[in-house]
């Protein structure tokens, strides 16, 4: 693991159907204390405080009922950070072509006009999948690609001002082959599930976030390779990208949670590998001690019923 100091971590989870907050990451067989909180408590604490770990801990634990459980308690079900229950109260989106590898190793000049990267809408917050859950894709993708990325987490206050909560990591699975057929197909390309880790790092986006991807097929490693998705690996400065995105009123609706993906390094597709139905994608962000795995599932929806006759 990297020697860079890591910020504190918190997480939200359901335990016996009730929402709780935990600090640090639970370890199997080790007791872990959870704090009972109402839905939206973490978002409210981010808005009401300066967002520091100490302030959040004080706001979330004072007077809260506690329960101590084993870290591998089967009744402990982690949630995506700040995820609201109501569909549409969180958005998942991200930036494309952000890495220096795609810009000849260069970085955006410090002076001069900012030219923003391309942006995509991935889905609503309840479309997010957690580690261990399958990632579904259309039944006949052209060529899938895994994309290990940093995901920034924001919640808007009552005036619509975005408040930064922290960051986590995800896998933005998509059909890059479809995109390469025609960049105008990119909205279709992104209609594949995305996984997010439940661990929220309470600090600024990392300058370095390195790790390794392993794709397992039929119980054996079919492909593996490294990645770097930290800020130093990006052509664009993170602050510039975020400022531009939040200049649009549509993403500043009061109370809205935004998960913002910062883009991915080159991956298995660029090495000539093709992800198949049933493959398991394991992402190990070694610099941060975060590892998660999801299986890929091709899905064939039932055919649509024949349309009704048009009105005369």
Residue, then its C-alpha position, 0 to 999 in steps of 0.5 A: x500500500x502507498x505511504x500517502x496518509x489516508x483520510x478517515x472513513x465512514x460508511x452507512x449501512x442497514x442493520x436489521x432494516x434500520x439505517x446506521x453510521x459506522x466509522x472506519x471499515x469493519x473487519x471480519x470477526x472484530x466488533x464494530x460500533x454502529x450509530x442509529x441515524x435517520x435517513x438523510x442524517x449524514x447529508x444534513x451533517x455535511x451541510x450543517x457542519x464544516x464537513x471535517x471528520x470531527x464535526x461529522x462524528x460529533x453531529x452523527x453520534x451525539x445522543x444516537x443509539x448504538x449497537x456493536x456487531x461483528x464486522x462480518x455480520x450477515x445482517x449488516x448491509x452497506x449502502x452507497x454513501x449518502x444514498x437517499x431512498x427516493x428515486x431521483x434524489x441522487x444522480x450518477x454522472x462523470x467525465x470522459x477523456x480526463x487522463x493524461x495518457x489520452x492527452x499525450x502525457x500533458x496536463x491542462x495549462x495553468x493559465x488560459x481559458x478552461x475547456x471542459x471535458x465531455x460529460x455523461x449522465x449515467x443514471x439515478x442514485x438507486x441505479x448504483x450497485x454495491x460490491x458483490x452485486x451483479x453488473x447488468x448490461x444489454x445482451x449483445x454489447x459490442x465491447x465492454x470496458x471496466x473503468x476503475x474511477x474516483x467518485x466524488x460525493x456532493x449534497x446540495x444545501x437548501x440554496x442549491x449550493x453543492x457541499x462536498x462530502x468526500x470520495x469513494x471508488x467505483x467501476x463505471x462499466x460501459x460499452x466502449x465498442x458502441x461508443x467507438x462505432x459512433x461517439x453519438x451513441x455514448x448515452x447508450x454506451x453508458x447504459x450499463x450498471x456501475x458499482x460504488x464502494x460504500x466507504x466514504x473517505x473524508x478528505x479532498x480527492x487523492x492526488x494518487x489512487x493506484x491499484x490493479x484489476x483482475x478479471x476472472x473467467x471460469x475460475x481462472x484469471x483471464x486478464x489483469x493490469x494496473x491503473x492510476x485514477x488519482x488527480x496527478x494522472x488527470x489532464x484536467x484539474x478536479x476543481x475546474x471540472x467540478x466548478x464547470x459541472x455545478x455551473x448548471x442549475x439542473x444539478x444544483x437542485x436543493x437536497x440533490x446528491x451527486x456522485x461524480x466520476x472523474x474518469x478512468x485509465x486505460x483498461x482491459x479493452x486497450x490490451x485487446x481483452x474482451x469482457x464476457x458474460x459471467x466474468x468477475x471484475x475485481x478492483x483492488x485500489x491498493x493505495x487505499x485498501x479498498x477492494x471490491x468485485x462484481x460479476x457481469x451479467x448479460x440481460x435480454x429483456x422481454x420483447x415489447x408488446x406490439x404497439x396499439x393502432x394509431x388513432x384515425 
